[in-house]
Amino acid sequence: MTRLVALHGQSMNGAILREWLGFLEGVEIVCPDAPHACSPATVDRLYDLWDRPRLPPPHLAWWDAIDDGRVYRGWQTTVDALAPLLEDGPVQLLGFSQGAILAGALVALSVQGELPPIERAVLVAGFAPRSDLLSPYLDWVAE
């Protein structure tokens, strides 16, 4: 059976993403929770931008980026939490928003031999990681 590790967006949680993916059949879906709680101010700011009803808590994040996005506070905690989920691979990743940024970074680390193989990744509503820590792992993307 195909194993899909699905990574939720900032201010979401694994249970919400699992609910959204409930229509998938024939796939083992693993929806871990991010290890960091979003501050109430972050949640307020995000929902003010999105102008949509709030999802139920807990509101979690994979990291907390500084204003320019070049430092991801809590990054190593996130990698340490997810590494065991990648060991029984190769796995497939699905990332939404901040989870898409994370999935892209995990693929980059995998390609460089820092993490186990990842068979494929689907990234939804994300962008390339901006963290200075990750930039050396992303040089191959431009090649």
N, C-alpha and C positions, 0 to 999 in steps of 0.2 A: 504494500500500500504506500502511496506517495505521502511523504511527510512534509507538511507546510508549516513553517514557523512564521506566524503573522505578527508584525510589530505595529502597534497602535501609534497614533499621533499624540502630540503634546496635549495635555489636559484630558486625555481619554484614559481607558484602561483595557486590559485584555478581555474582560467579560463583554464590554460593548462591541469590540471588534469581532469576537466570536459570534455574537448575535447577528451582526451584519453579514458574516460569512456563512451563516447557517444553511444557506441554499446549496452549498457545495457538497457533493456526494463522492464517495470513493477516495476521500482524502483524509488523512489524519491531520487535524488542525491543532496546532499548539499556539496559544495566544498568551504569552507571558505578560505580566504586569511590569512596567518600568519601575526601577527601584527608588525613584525620587518623587516626593510629593511636590506638586506645583504650589507656589505661594498663592494666597487668595488674590493678591494684586496681579499676578500673571494671568490667572484665570479670568479676572475681570477685564484685563486689557485684551485678551484674546477674544472673548465673547463680545466686547464692544466693537472690535474689528469685524467679526463674522456676522453680527446682527442676526443671530438665530438662537433658538432655545438652547439652554445649557443641557449638556449631557449629565446624567447622574454621577456623583462621586463614586470612587475616589478619582481625583484629577491628578494624573501622574505624568512624569516626564523622564526621558532617557538621560537627559543632562540639563544643566542650566547654563546657557551660553552668556558670556559677557556681552555688552552692547554691540561690539563690532563682530561678534561671532567667532573670534579667533581662538578663544579658549572655551572648552566644554568642561565645566565643573561637574564632576561625578562620572566622567567618561570611563575611567578604569573600573569603577563599581559596576557599570552597565556591561562592559565587556566580560568581566568576571562572572556576572550573573547569566549571561547568554552562552558563554563558551560550552558549558555542558550540553546545551540543547543542540549544538552543532556536531558533537562527537559521534553520534550514531548516523552519520551522513553517508553520502552527501545529502544535504537537505535542500529544500527549496525555500526561498524567502519571499514574503510579501510585506512591503512596507508602505504605510500611509503617512504622509506629511513628515513629522519628525522621525517616524519609523522608517520612511523611505530614505531619509538622509542616513539613518543608522544602517539600514540594509546595504546601501551603497558603500559605506565605510567598511562594513563587515566583509563584503565581497573583495574590496581592495586589500584588506588585511589577509584574506584567504589566498588571493592570487600571489601575494608576497610570502606565503608560507607561515604567517603568524597565527592563522586559525585553520581548522580543518576545511576540506573542500566544500564549496557551496555549488550545487548543480546549476541553479538559475535563480534569478531574482526579478520580481516585478515591483517597480517603484511607482507609486501613485502620489502625485502632488508634492514631490520633494525637489531637492536641488543638491548640487555637489556639496559635500562637507566643507566648511570654511575654517575648521580648526587647524592651527599651525602644527599641532601634533600629528595630524593625519596627512598633511600636504605631501610629505615624502612618499607616502603609499599610493598617491594618486597620479604620480608622474606617468605611469604606463597608460593612463586613460587617454592622454593626448597623442600617444604614438600611433 
